[in-house]
């Protein structure tokens, strides 16, 4: 009797998956992840993850792990000097203690939230870098697929 091995469901472009992931800088500095908490569930293509991260997951089966190094061009891009802006110091909430390196979340007129990092503080103005905090950095993406909803 000829038995074929059981079919393993693999992640496809529209799959809904449950997974653990970690994102670190090339030097090992942790950036984000789920390994210490609840798994993340998402449907590939819904915008939750960057396309480069989704490409790593495609083709994996439940229980499989993958780790890849990704260049800035494939993830958060490169810093752009045009994304640095001077803002009037009076625009900031007086409860915020401004200091260089402080990450602040700003709201755009469209209601989106954008991170900005304080680069320089002058008596009447503040230089904010609106580039993604990971722009220009190589990142290590590690993932373990826990479950795949075959639909």
PATIVO-810968 format. One record per residue: residue number from 1; x, z, y of N, C-alpha, C in turn. Coordinates in Angstrom, 2 decimals, decimal comma. Each point is the difference from the previous one (the first is absolute). Example, Ala and Ser with C-alpha at 12.3 -4.5 7.8 and 13.67 -1.06 7.14 Angstrom:
# residues 2
DOZA / 1 / 13,19 / 7,80 / -5,69 / -0,89 / 0,00 / 1,19 / 0,90 / 0,00 / 1,20
DOZA / 2 / -0,35 / -0,72 / 1,05 / 0,82 / 0,06 / 1,19 / -0,77 / 0,73 / 1,09
END
This chain:
# residues 151
DOZA / 1 / 0,84 / 0,00 / -1,18 / -0,84 / 0,00 / 1,18 / 0,89 / 0,00 / 1,24
DOZA / 2 / -0,24 / -0,91 / 0,91 / 0,81 / -0,16 / 1,19 / -0,66 / 0,73 / 1,16
DOZA / 3 / 0,64 / 1,08 / 0,47 / -0,57 / 0,77 / 1,11 / 0,75 / -0,33 / 1,28
DOZA / 4 / -0,73 / -0,22 / 1,05 / 0,64 / -0,22 / 1,30 / 0,04 / 1,35 / 0,71
DOZA / 5 / 1,05 / 0,23 / 0,78 / 0,07 / 1,28 / 0,71 / -1,14 / 0,10 / 1,01
DOZA / 6 / -0,42 / 1,23 / 0,32 / -1,10 / 0,16 / 0,96 / 0,41 / -0,58 / 1,36
DOZA / 7 / -0,97 / -0,58 / 0,67 / 0,22 / -0,60 / 1,32 / 0,19 / 1,10 / 1,03
DOZA / 8 / 1,08 / -0,07 / 0,77 / 0,25 / 0,96 / 1,06 / -0,48 / -0,58 / 1,32
DOZA / 9 / -0,86 / 0,74 / 0,68 / -0,47 / -0,42 / 1,31 / 1,16 / 0,14 / 0,98
DOZA / 10 / 0,22 / -1,05 / 0,76 / 1,07 / 0,02 / 1,00 / -0,60 / -0,15 / 1,39
DOZA / 11 / 0,71 / 0,53 / 0,98 / -0,45 / -0,07 / 1,39 / -0,01 / -1,46 / 0,45
DOZA / 12 / -1,13 / -0,40 / 0,55 / -0,19 / -1,35 / 0,55 / -0,24 / 0,11 / 1,51
DOZA / 13 / 0,02 / -1,12 / 0,74 / -0,14 / 0,06 / 1,45 / -1,24 / 0,73 / 0,53
DOZA / 14 / -1,12 / 0,04 / -0,72 / -1,19 / 0,69 / 0,49 / -0,28 / 1,30 / -0,77
DOZA / 15 / 0,95 / 0,47 / -0,79 / -0,20 / 1,20 / -0,81 / -0,17 / 1,25 / 0,85
DOZA / 16 / -0,80 / 0,92 / -0,52 / -0,09 / 1,34 / 0,57 / 0,87 / 0,88 / -0,88
DOZA / 17 / 0,95 / 0,69 / 0,62 / 0,96 / 0,79 / -0,76 / 0,10 / 1,42 / 0,53
DOZA / 18 / 0,41 / 0,89 / -0,89 / 0,35 / 1,36 / 0,36 / 1,50 / 0,11 / -0,28
DOZA / 19 / 0,75 / 0,55 / 0,95 / 1,45 / 0,02 / -0,17 / 0,64 / 1,15 / 0,75
DOZA / 20 / 1,23 / 0,29 / -0,37 / 0,87 / 0,88 / 0,76 / 1,09 / -0,90 / 0,57
DOZA / 21 / 0,41 / 0,30 / 1,25 / 1,08 / -0,77 / 0,58 / 0,87 / 0,90 / 0,86
DOZA / 22 / 1,21 / -0,45 / 0,24 / 0,86 / 0,65 / 0,98 / 0,72 / -1,08 / 0,78
DOZA / 23 / 0,24 / 0,32 / 1,25 / 0,71 / -0,89 / 0,90 / 1,13 / 0,81 / 0,61
DOZA / 24 / 1,23 / -0,47 / -0,20 / 1,16 / 0,69 / 0,55 / 0,87 / -1,00 / 0,75
DOZA / 25 / 0,82 / 0,51 / 0,88 / 1,00 / -0,84 / 0,65 / 1,12 / -0,24 / -1,00
DOZA / 26 / 0,84 / -0,96 / 0,29 / 1,10 / -0,35 / -0,91 / 0,93 / 1,18 / -0,25
DOZA / 27 / 0,08 / 0,94 / 0,95 / 0,86 / 1,17 / -0,18 / -0,68 / 1,12 / -0,78
DOZA / 28 / -1,24 / -0,24 / -0,46 / -0,72 / 1,00 / -0,79 / -0,95 / 0,87 / 0,79
DOZA / 29 / -0,04 / -0,14 / 1,32 / -0,90 / 0,80 / 0,83 / -1,45 / -0,37 / -0,33
DOZA / 30 / -0,83 / 0,99 / -0,41 / -1,39 / -0,30 / -0,31 / -0,78 / -0,37 / 1,26
DOZA / 31 / -0,91 / -0,98 / -0,15 / -0,81 / -0,46 / 1,12 / -1,48 / 0,25 / -0,26
DOZA / 32 / -0,46 / -0,35 / -1,19 / -1,42 / 0,12 / -0,32 / -0,13 / 0,02 / -1,52
DOZA / 33 / -1,16 / 0,41 / -0,48 / -0,22 / -0,04 / -1,43 / -1,13 / 0,88 / -0,46
DOZA / 34 / -0,29 / -0,10 / -1,28 / -1,11 / 0,75 / -0,60 / 0,45 / 0,89 / -1,14
DOZA / 35 / 1,26 / -0,04 / -0,37 / 0,44 / 0,66 / -1,22 / -0,24 / 1,50 / -0,03
DOZA / 36 / -0,13 / 0,63 / 1,15 / -0,26 / 1,44 / 0,03 / -1,48 / 0,31 / 0,17
DOZA / 37 / -0,85 / -1,03 / -0,05 / -1,41 / 0,25 / 0,24 / -0,88 / -0,90 / -0,83
DOZA / 38 / -1,13 / -0,33 / 0,57 / -0,98 / -0,84 / -0,68 / 0,48 / -1,44 / -0,03
DOZA / 39 / -0,33 / -0,71 / -1,08 / 0,35 / -1,43 / -0,03 / -0,76 / -0,77 / 1,08
DOZA / 40 / 0,52 / -1,14 / 0,33 / -0,65 / -0,89 / 0,96 / -0,80 / -1,04 / -0,78
DOZA / 41 / -1,18 / -0,30 / 0,48 / -0,82 / -1,06 / -0,59 / -0,20 / -1,07 / 1,06
DOZA / 42 / 0,13 / -1,26 / -0,41 / -0,18 / -1,09 / 0,93 / -0,34 / -1,27 / -0,75
DOZA / 43 / -0,55 / -0,94 / 0,73 / -0,24 / -1,34 / -0,52 / 1,02 / -0,92 / 0,66
DOZA / 44 / 0,79 / -0,68 / -0,82 / 1,01 / -0,88 / 0,56 / -0,67 / -1,04 / 0,89
DOZA / 45 / 0,63 / -0,27 / 1,12 / -0,53 / -0,97 / 0,94 / -0,91 / 0,60 / 1,06
DOZA / 46 / -0,28 / 1,34 / -0,08 / -0,91 / 0,60 / 0,98 / 0,71 / 0,47 / 1,27
DOZA / 47 / 1,33 / -0,20 / 0,06 / 0,74 / 0,36 / 1,19 / 0,57 / 1,41 / -0,02
DOZA / 48 / -0,25 / 0,75 / -1,07 / 0,52 / 1,36 / -0,09 / 1,52 / 0,00 / -0,08
DOZA / 49 / 0,54 / -0,93 / -0,77 / 1,46 / -0,10 / -0,17 / 0,51 / -1,32 / 0,55
DOZA / 50 / 1,25 / 0,02 / 0,39 / 0,64 / -1,24 / 0,43 / 0,08 / -0,98 / -1,17
DOZA / 51 / -0,10 / -1,29 / 0,27 / 0,09 / -1,00 / -1,07 / 1,25 / 0,14 / -0,87
DOZA / 52 / 1,13 / 0,35 / 0,60 / 1,23 / 0,15 / -0,79 / -0,12 / 1,11 / -1,03
DOZA / 53 / -0,73 / 1,07 / 0,32 / -0,21 / 1,09 / -0,95 / -0,96 / -0,44 / -1,10
DOZA / 54 / -1,04 / -0,74 / 0,38 / -0,97 / -0,49 / -0,99 / 0,67 / -0,94 / -1,00
DOZA / 55 / 0,92 / -0,84 / 0,48 / 0,70 / -0,93 / -0,89 / 0,77 / 0,74 / -1,10
DOZA / 56 / 0,51 / 1,18 / 0,32 / 0,73 / 0,81 / -0,98 / -0,93 / 0,47 / -1,11
DOZA / 57 / -1,25 / 0,30 / 0,36 / -0,97 / 0,57 / -0,94 / -0,59 / -1,05 / -0,92
DOZA / 58 / -0,17 / -1,23 / 0,50 / -0,63 / -1,06 / -0,79 / 0,77 / -0,24 / -1,30
DOZA / 59 / -0,75 / -0,01 / -1,09 / 0,60 / -0,23 / -1,32 / 0,32 / 1,26 / -0,76
DOZA / 60 / -0,08 / 1,17 / 0,66 / 0,25 / 1,26 / -0,69 / -1,25 / 0,44 / -0,76
DOZA / 61 / 0,21 / 0,71 / -1,10 / -1,09 / 0,57 / -0,79 / -0,03 / 1,51 / 0,27
DOZA / 62 / -1,12 / 0,64 / -0,33 / -0,11 / 1,45 / 0,15 / 1,14 / 0,68 / -0,74
DOZA / 63 / 0,63 / 0,96 / 0,66 / 1,12 / 0,72 / -0,59 / 1,35 / -0,60 / 0,35
DOZA / 64 / 0,02 / -1,20 / 0,57 / 1,27 / -0,62 / 0,34 / 0,46 / 0,41 / 1,39
DOZA / 65 / 1,33 / 0,02 / 0,17 / 0,62 / 0,38 / 1,26 / 0,87 / -1,15 / 0,49
DOZA / 66 / 0,22 / -0,02 / 1,30 / 0,86 / -1,01 / 0,60 / 0,64 / 0,61 / 1,24
DOZA / 67 / 1,23 / -0,37 / 0,28 / 0,68 / 0,43 / 1,22 / 0,75 / -1,20 / 0,56
DOZA / 68 / -0,18 / -0,27 / 1,29 / 0,68 / -1,12 / 0,64 / 0,48 / 0,39 / 1,39
DOZA / 69 / 1,04 / -0,66 / 0,43 / 0,51 / 0,13 / 1,35 / -0,55 / -1,17 / 0,80
DOZA / 70 / -0,57 / 0,28 / 1,16 / -0,60 / -1,05 / 0,82 / 0,65 / -0,03 / 1,37
DOZA / 71 / 0,29 / -1,19 / 0,46 / 0,64 / -0,22 / 1,29 / -1,03 / 0,09 / 1,13
DOZA / 72 / 0,45 / 0,29 / 1,24 / -0,93 / 0,11 / 1,13 / -0,89 / -1,23 / 0,18
DOZA / 73 / 0,53 / -1,20 / -0,25 / -0,81 / -1,22 / 0,21 / -1,22 / -0,03 / -0,92
DOZA / 74 / 0,05 / 0,74 / -1,14 / -1,10 / 0,01 / -0,95 / -0,95 / 1,19 / 0,19
DOZA / 75 / 0,38 / 0,94 / 0,88 / -0,83 / 1,20 / 0,14 / -0,44 / 0,22 / 1,45
DOZA / 76 / 0,80 / 0,73 / 0,76 / -0,43 / 0,41 / 1,33 / 0,65 / -0,78 / 1,13
DOZA / 77 / 0,75 / -1,04 / -0,35 / 0,60 / -0,88 / 0,99 / 1,21 / 0,62 / 0,69
DOZA / 78 / 0,39 / -0,64 / 1,08 / 1,17 / 0,43 / 0,76 / -0,45 / 0,50 / 1,36
DOZA / 79 / 0,74 / 0,95 / 0,58 / -0,37 / 0,48 / 1,34 / -0,01 / -1,13 / 1,02
DOZA / 80 / -0,94 / 0,07 / 0,92 / -0,15 / -1,00 / 1,05 / 0,05 / 0,73 / 1,34
DOZA / 81 / 0,96 / -0,38 / 0,84 / 0,15 / 0,65 / 1,31 / -1,28 / -0,08 / 0,84
DOZA / 82 / -0,81 / -1,04 / -0,23 / -1,25 / -0,15 / 0,76 / -1,04 / 1,05 / -0,40
DOZA / 83 / 0,25 / 0,76 / -1,05 / -0,92 / 1,06 / -0,43 / 0,39 / 1,37 / 0,55
DOZA / 84 / 0,92 / 0,01 / 0,96 / 0,37 / 1,23 / 0,68 / -0,58 / -0,06 / 1,41
DOZA / 85 / -0,73 / 1,05 / 0,37 / -0,71 / -0,03 / 1,29 / 0,17 / 1,32 / 0,74
DOZA / 86 / 0,16 / -0,12 / 1,33 / -0,01 / 1,17 / 0,86 / -1,44 / 0,37 / 0,28
DOZA / 87 / -0,31 / 1,27 / -0,09 / -1,34 / 0,48 / 0,30 / 0,10 / 1,11 / 1,05
DOZA / 88 / -1,01 / 0,07 / 0,85 / -0,06 / 1,03 / 1,02 / -0,13 / 1,36 / -0,70
DOZA / 89 / 0,85 / 0,93 / 0,37 / -0,01 / 1,33 / -0,64 / -1,36 / 0,69 / 0,15
DOZA / 90 / -0,72 / -0,31 / 1,08 / -1,31 / 0,62 / 0,25 / -1,04 / -0,42 / -1,04
DOZA / 91 / 0,26 / -1,10 / -0,76 / -0,94 / -0,47 / -1,02 / 0,00 / 0,88 / -1,25
DOZA / 92 / 1,00 / 0,86 / -0,14 / 0,11 / 0,83 / -1,20 / -0,72 / 1,32 / 0,18
DOZA / 93 / -0,61 / 0,46 / -1,06 / -0,68 / 1,29 / -0,02 / 1,01 / 1,09 / 0,34
DOZA / 94 / -0,37 / 0,89 / 0,90 / 0,93 / 1,06 / 0,43 / 0,33 / 0,96 / -1,14
DOZA / 95 / -0,81 / 0,02 / -1,06 / 0,25 / 0,89 / -1,14 / 1,13 / -0,52 / -0,89
DOZA / 96 / 0,37 / -1,26 / 0,17 / 1,06 / -0,58 / -0,82 / 1,34 / 0,28 / 0,66
DOZA / 97 / 0,91 / 0,63 / -0,75 / 1,34 / 0,24 / 0,50 / 0,84 / -1,23 / -0,33
DOZA / 98 / 0,20 / -0,84 / 0,99 / 0,73 / -1,24 / -0,20 / 1,48 / 0,27 / -0,27
DOZA / 99 / 0,52 / -0,63 / -1,04 / 1,43 / 0,08 / -0,30 / 0,40 / -1,28 / -0,71
DOZA / 100 / 1,24 / -0,40 / 0,17 / 0,49 / -1,22 / -0,63 / -0,11 / 0,12 / -1,51
DOZA / 101 / -0,49 / -1,09 / -0,63 / -0,19 / -0,02 / -1,45 / -1,40 / 0,41 / -0,43
DOZA / 102 / -0,81 / 0,52 / 0,92 / -1,36 / 0,42 / -0,33 / -0,85 / -1,22 / -0,36
DOZA / 103 / -0,72 / 0,08 / -1,11 / -0,92 / -1,05 / -0,42 / -1,39 / 0,35 / 0,50
DOZA / 104 / -0,60 / -0,90 / 0,75 / -1,33 / 0,22 / 0,57 / -0,92 / -1,13 / -0,46
DOZA / 105 / -1,24 / 0,33 / -0,33 / -0,98 / -1,02 / -0,37 / -0,80 / -0,38 / 1,24
DOZA / 106 / -0,01 / -1,29 / 0,31 / -0,72 / -0,52 / 1,15 / -1,22 / -0,78 / -0,48
DOZA / 107 / -1,03 / -0,08 / 0,84 / -1,18 / -0,81 / -0,32 / 0,02 / -1,23 / 0,89
DOZA / 108 / -0,23 / -1,17 / -0,61 / -0,07 / -1,24 / 0,76 / -1,40 / -0,17 / 0,55
DOZA / 109 / -0,19 / -0,89 / 0,96 / -1,35 / -0,26 / 0,52 / -0,98 / -0,43 / -1,10
DOZA / 110 / 0,53 / -0,62 / -1,08 / -0,86 / -0,44 / -1,10 / -0,33 / 1,15 / -0,97
DOZA / 111 / 0,59 / 1,18 / 0,25 / -0,28 / 1,14 / -0,86 / 0,98 / 0,17 / -1,15
DOZA / 112 / 1,01 / -0,86 / -0,07 / 1,01 / 0,15 / -1,04 / 0,96 / 1,12 / 0,37
DOZA / 113 / 0,64 / 0,59 / -1,02 / 0,98 / 1,05 / 0,24 / 1,39 / -0,58 / -0,24
DOZA / 114 / 0,90 / 0,24 / 0,96 / 1,34 / -0,56 / -0,04 / 1,01 / 1,12 / 0,22
DOZA / 115 / 1,01 / 0,11 / -0,88 / 1,02 / 1,03 / 0,23 / 0,99 / -0,45 / 1,06
DOZA / 116 / 0,47 / 0,95 / 0,77 / 1,04 / -0,26 / 0,99 / 1,00 / 1,15 / -0,01
DOZA / 117 / 1,26 / -0,33 / 0,18 / 1,06 / 1,01 / 0,01 / 0,57 / 0,12 / 1,40
DOZA / 118 / 0,11 / 1,22 / 0,49 / 0,58 / 0,25 / 1,32 / 1,51 / -0,27 / -0,08
DOZA / 119 / 0,45 / -0,96 / 0,83 / 1,43 / -0,34 / 0,03 / 0,73 / 0,66 / 1,16
DOZA / 120 / -0,67 / 0,07 / 1,15 / 0,66 / 0,51 / 1,20 / -1,05 / 0,61 / 0,92
DOZA / 121 / 0,38 / 1,09 / 0,66 / -0,92 / 0,67 / 0,92 / 0,67 / 0,08 / 1,37
DOZA / 122 / -0,72 / -0,50 / 1,01 / 0,46 / 0,11 / 1,39 / -1,04 / 0,83 / 0,74
DOZA / 123 / 0,30 / 0,43 / 1,22 / -0,94 / 0,90 / 0,70 / -1,43 / -0,53 / 0,09
DOZA / 124 / -0,16 / -1,32 / 0,17 / -1,36 / -0,51 / 0,19 / -0,44 / -1,02 / -1,05
DOZA / 125 / 0,89 / -0,31 / -0,96 / -0,38 / -0,99 / -1,02 / 0,68 / 0,30 / -1,33
DOZA / 126 / -0,59 / -0,61 / -1,05 / 0,47 / 0,23 / -1,36 / 0,13 / -1,35 / -0,70
DOZA / 127 / 1,14 / -0,23 / -0,68 / 0,19 / -1,24 / -0,75 / -0,47 / 0,24 / -1,44
DOZA / 128 / -0,96 / -0,83 / -0,43 / -0,58 / 0,11 / -1,34 / 0,34 / -1,25 / -0,81
DOZA / 129 / 0,43 / 0,22 / -1,23 / 0,28 / -1,09 / -0,94 / -1,20 / -0,15 / -0,92
DOZA / 130 / -0,70 / -1,14 / 0,13 / -1,18 / -0,27 / -0,81 / 0,31 / -0,83 / -1,24
DOZA / 131 / 1,29 / -0,22 / -0,30 / 0,35 / -0,63 / -1,27 / -0,38 / 0,95 / -1,12
DOZA / 132 / -0,31 / -0,54 / -1,17 / -0,29 / 0,86 / -1,15 / 1,23 / 0,89 / -0,22
DOZA / 133 / -0,21 / 1,29 / -0,29 / 1,15 / 0,90 / -0,21 / 0,97 / -0,48 / -1,10
DOZA / 134 / -0,48 / -0,82 / -0,94 / 0,86 / -0,49 / -1,07 / 0,54 / -1,41 / 0,27
DOZA / 135 / -0,29 / -0,55 / 1,18 / 0,51 / -1,34 / 0,34 / 1,52 / 0,01 / -0,07
DOZA / 136 / 0,55 / -1,01 / -0,67 / 1,44 / -0,14 / -0,11 / 0,62 / 0,76 / -1,16
DOZA / 137 / -0,82 / 0,72 / -0,77 / 0,53 / 0,79 / -1,11 / -0,31 / -0,64 / -1,35
DOZA / 138 / 1,01 / -0,01 / -0,87 / -0,22 / -0,35 / -1,41 / -0,73 / 1,20 / -0,62
DOZA / 139 / -1,00 / -0,26 / -0,84 / -0,73 / 1,09 / -0,65 / 0,01 / -0,20 / -1,51
DOZA / 140 / -0,08 / 1,12 / -0,72 / -0,09 / -0,01 / -1,45 / -1,44 / 0,38 / -0,35
DOZA / 141 / -0,68 / -0,90 / -0,69 / -1,40 / 0,21 / -0,41 / -0,02 / 0,24 / -1,50
DOZA / 142 / -0,48 / 1,18 / -0,39 / -0,15 / 0,36 / -1,40 / -1,48 / 0,20 / -0,28
DOZA / 143 / -0,46 / -0,54 / -1,14 / -1,42 / 0,09 / -0,30 / -0,20 / 0,22 / -1,49
DOZA / 144 / -1,05 / 0,75 / -0,34 / -0,45 / 0,16 / -1,37 / -1,49 / -0,27 / -0,02
DOZA / 145 / -0,40 / -1,03 / -0,77 / -1,41 / -0,34 / -0,12 / -0,64 / 0,97 / -1,00
DOZA / 146 / -1,04 / 0,68 / 0,42 / -0,68 / 0,96 / -0,88 / -1,19 / -0,62 / -0,71
DOZA / 147 / -0,85 / -0,68 / 0,77 / -1,20 / -0,62 / -0,57 / -0,26 / -1,33 / 0,70
DOZA / 148 / -0,62 / -0,89 / -0,74 / -0,41 / -1,29 / 0,56 / -1,46 / -0,18 / -0,32
DOZA / 149 / -0,81 / -0,24 / 1,02 / -1,41 / -0,28 / -0,22 / -0,14 / -1,48 / -0,29
DOZA / 150 / -0,33 / -0,31 / -1,24 / -0,10 / -1,40 / -0,42 / -1,22 / -0,69 / 0,59
DOZA / 151 / -0,83 / 0,76 / 0,68 / -1,16 / -0,58 / 0,67 / -1,08 / -0,24 / -0,96
END
